[in-house]
Amino acid sequence: MKIKRKNSKKIDLLEMSEAERFKLLREAREKLRKRIIEEKLMHFLMNSERLYINGKIVYKSDEPLKGLSIDDVW
């Protein structure tokens, strides 16, 4: 999945202070970690017929997802 962004800013890491650079890289790692987790979950769901949480069906391959949400969608 490719994400195209309009008006993306170019950032020169060499001109940033070390604190700003650290904060930027930490945020980028966290966003990447969240994307990886979501991709793994979606891959698992695509290969599953049913998903149970606490004995209740939250996903069936022929029905929309119920009872489960992913916060902070980018």
DRENVOLO-732293 format. One line per field, with one value per residue: residue number from 1; x, y, z of N, C-alpha, C, O, CB in turn. Coordinates in pm, whole numbers, padded with zeros to 5 digits. Glycine has a CB too. Example, Ala and Ser with C-alpha at 12.3 -4.5 7.8 and 13.67 -1.06 7.14 Angstrom:
<atoms>
n 1	2 $
n_px 01319	01285 $
n_py -00569	-00225 $
n_pz 00780	00708 $
ca_px 01230	01367 $
ca_py -00450	-00106 $
ca_pz 00780	00714 $
c_px 01320	01290 $
c_py -00330	00003 $
c_pz 00780	00787 $
o_px 01424	01341 $
o_py -00332	00114 $
o_pz 00846	00804 $
cb_px 01131	01408 $
cb_py -00447	-00060 $
cb_pz 00905	00572 $
</atoms>
This chain:
<atoms>
n 1	2	3	4	5	6	7	8	9	10	11	12	13	14	15	16	17	18	19	20	21	22	23	24	25	26	27	28	29	30	31	32	33	34	35	36	37	38	39	40	41	42	43	44	45	46	47	48	49	50	51	52	53	54	55	56	57	58	59	60	61	62	63	64	65	66	67	68	69	70	71	72	73	74 $
n_px 00085	00077	00128	00045	00152	00057	00229	00452	00689	01037	01292	01583	01795	02046	02050	01883	01826	01963	01773	01529	01567	01583	01323	01168	01258	01180	00899	00857	00942	00749	00510	00567	00585	00318	00191	00299	00197	-00078	-00083	-00003	-00220	-00431	-00344	-00357	-00636	-00729	-00657	-00806	-01105	-01282	-01280	-01242	-01299	-01285	-01477	-01670	-01773	-01594	-01517	-01603	-01540	-01724	-01864	-01877	-01620	-01664	-01686	-01417	-01161	-00924	-00723	-00605	-00568	-00386 $
n_py -00117	00205	00533	00842	01166	01501	01805	01743	01806	01870	01765	01864	01684	01740	02007	02035	02060	01840	01744	01794	01629	01378	01359	01365	01130	00938	00965	00887	00618	00515	00551	00383	00137	00109	00087	-00153	-00335	-00310	-00403	-00669	-00763	-00728	-00902	-01144	-01153	-01170	-01425	-01581	-01753	-01714	-01509	-01510	-01338	-01346	-01551	-01454	-01398	-01183	-01143	-01260	-01421	-01358	-01141	-00797	-00651	-00665	-00522	-00465	-00233	-00010	00235	00570	00603	00666 $
n_pz 00000	-00100	00006	-00101	-00063	-00063	-00105	00063	00314	00288	00492	00650	00823	00921	00980	01194	01548	01797	01977	01842	01619	01743	01849	01612	01481	01671	01662	01396	01405	01580	01433	01217	01352	01436	01187	01096	01285	01231	00964	01003	01155	00970	00768	00906	00953	00691	00627	00792	00886	01097	01389	01729	02032	02371	02362	02188	01855	01658	01406	01090	00784	00587	00680	00800	01012	01365	01690	01734	01716	01562	01679	01605	01317	01027 $
ca_px 00000	00154	00059	00095	00125	00072	00302	00534	00803	01167	01354	01727	01827	02172	02026	01798	01893	01962	01645	01426	01595	01545	01176	01120	01287	01097	00764	00857	00948	00620	00415	00602	00548	00172	00155	00337	00099	-00204	-00066	-00003	-00357	-00511	-00300	-00415	-00780	-00754	-00634	-00889	-01248	-01350	-01195	-01314	-01238	-01366	-01587	-01763	-01719	-01581	-01490	-01630	-01491	-01832	-01932	-01784	-01557	-01746	-01633	-01273	-01127	-00784	-00715	-00497	-00550	-00317 $
ca_py 00000	00327	00654	00960	01286	01627	01910	01690	01891	01807	01799	01845	01640	01799	02143	02030	02035	01698	01715	01788	01511	01263	01357	01330	00989	00859	00966	00806	00478	00478	00538	00262	00024	00096	00037	-00294	-00409	-00312	-00492	-00807	-00795	-00742	-01025	-01253	-01157	-01213	-01570	-01647	-01757	-01658	-01462	-01504	-01270	-01377	-01639	-01391	-01382	-01043	-01138	-01374	-01384	-01309	-01029	-00690	-00661	-00613	-00529	-00444	-00110	00032	00378	00647	00571	00778 $
ca_pz 00000	-00110	00048	-00169	00015	-00134	-00034	00171	00344	00292	00618	00655	00958	00965	01027	01313	01676	01830	02043	01737	01538	01823	01856	01479	01456	01762	01607	01274	01447	01640	01323	01142	01437	01430	01054	01089	01365	01156	00849	01052	01192	00848	00702	00985	00928	00553	00620	00893	00859	01213	01497	01856	02146	02489	02326	02096	01721	01619	01262	01002	00652	00502	00746	00841	01143	01474	01824	01738	01644	01564	01699	01544	01176	00963 $
c_px 00090	00069	00124	00057	00150	00149	00384	00658	00931	01238	01503	01766	01955	02155	01938	01883	01880	01830	01532	01444	01552	01393	01117	01140	01204	00953	00755	00861	00814	00513	00440	00562	00397	00127	00185	00236	-00034	-00195	-00069	-00145	-00443	-00473	-00359	-00564	-00812	-00740	-00718	-01035	-01327	-01247	-01281	-01232	-01334	-01491	-01688	-01696	-01713	-01552	-01529	-01590	-01598	-01908	-01830	-01733	-01645	-01669	-01484	-01242	-00979	-00784	-00599	-00467	-00488	-00378 $
c_py 00123	00445	00772	01082	01409	01722	01856	01778	01810	01857	01769	01811	01703	01939	02148	02015	01887	01657	01703	01663	01385	01248	01312	01181	00898	00852	00880	00657	00431	00461	00412	00138	00001	00042	-00111	-00379	-00420	-00406	-00639	-00851	-00816	-00869	-01147	-01266	-01208	-01366	-01648	-01648	-01693	-01616	-01445	-01424	-01288	-01457	-01580	-01374	-01233	-01030	-01270	-01330	-01326	-01192	-00920	-00711	-00596	-00620	-00510	-00319	-00082	00182	00439	00602	00690	00809 $
c_pz 00000	-00069	-00023	-00088	-00072	-00045	00083	00188	00338	00417	00610	00798	01010	01021	01152	01438	01709	01896	01940	01653	01612	01829	01722	01451	01546	01710	01481	01307	01501	01531	01243	01221	01431	01295	01041	01166	01291	01036	00891	01089	01068	00772	00773	00956	00788	00541	00720	00849	00971	01316	01621	01957	02262	02453	02230	01959	01689	01469	01199	00863	00561	00563	00782	00982	01250	01604	01838	01659	01659	01573	01620	01400	01106	00833 $
o_px 00169	-00048	00243	-00059	00250	00135	00387	00721	00933	01242	01543	01768	01972	02236	01921	01995	01794	01780	01449	01345	01493	01341	01025	01050	01162	00892	00657	00791	00770	00435	00346	00510	00352	00036	00107	00195	-00095	-00289	-00129	-00185	-00519	-00560	-00405	-00614	-00910	-00803	-00702	-01082	-01427	-01142	-01381	-01111	-01451	-01599	-01784	-01578	-01815	-01562	-01492	-01604	-01567	-02008	-01711	-01795	-01695	-01593	-01429	-01290	-00916	-00838	-00509	-00354	-00533	-00332 $
o_py 00143	00454	00798	01099	01419	01720	01916	01819	01693	01977	01660	01899	01717	01985	02255	01964	01818	01547	01612	01597	01295	01137	01231	01114	00791	00745	00808	00578	00320	00366	00341	00042	-00113	-00040	-00186	-00485	-00526	-00480	-00722	-00963	-00913	-00936	-01241	-01377	-01280	-01427	-01769	-01555	-01625	-01678	-01374	-01442	-01250	-01433	-01648	-01340	-01164	-00921	-01377	-01213	-01252	-01147	-00949	-00781	-00486	-00715	-00536	-00302	-00124	00250	00368	00568	00803	00900 $
o_pz 00092	-00105	-00008	-00049	-00143	00078	00190	00091	00378	00445	00568	00885	01132	01101	01211	01435	01653	01872	01949	01618	01553	01816	01720	01401	01502	01712	01462	01243	01472	01535	01205	01163	01421	01289	00983	01117	01288	01009	00824	01057	01061	00717	00709	00937	00768	00455	00732	00783	00947	01330	01618	01966	02253	02508	02193	01950	01693	01412	01247	00828	00467	00505	00793	01062	01230	01626	01945	01547	01755	01486	01574	01368	01125	00764 $
cb_px -00097	00209	00064	00040	00213	-00066	00205	00574	00787	01251	01288	01804	01839	02270	01962	01696	01832	02079	01611	01433	01746	01602	01122	01191	01435	01099	00721	00976	01057	00574	00423	00753	00594	00105	00230	00478	00078	-00242	00066	00090	-00417	-00493	-00144	-00392	-00841	-00656	-00488	-00875	-01294	-01450	-01123	-01345	-01210	-01406	-01656	-01812	-01806	-01469	-01342	-01781	-01430	-01927	-02007	-01853	-01419	-01880	-01667	-01196	-01210	-00705	-00701	-00371	-00684	-00172 $
cb_py 00000	00347	00672	00970	01289	01686	02014	01542	01956	01838	01721	01971	01489	01802	02225	01913	02124	01664	01824	01914	01505	01276	01496	01414	00960	00920	01110	00845	00458	00585	00661	00260	00049	00231	00114	-00316	-00341	-00171	-00461	-00823	-00683	-00619	-01034	-01231	-01019	-01143	-01599	-01577	-01900	-01761	-01328	-01646	-01118	-01248	-01681	-01255	-01459	-00977	-01106	-01419	-01505	-01421	-01077	-00554	-00595	-00691	-00656	-00568	00010	-00018	00411	00635	00531	00749 $
cb_pz 00122	-00251	00204	-00315	00142	-00174	00016	00143	00482	00162	00735	00604	00961	00850	00917	01302	01791	01923	02146	01648	01502	01964	01895	01372	01476	01905	01575	01184	01552	01743	01231	01111	01583	01457	00946	01145	01501	01110	00776	01173	01279	00758	00699	01135	00947	00456	00643	01030	00838	01274	01460	01909	02116	02560	02446	02150	01615	01700	01234	01007	00586	00472	00874	00830	01141	01486	01881	01682	01696	01438	01847	01629	01108	00945 $
</atoms>
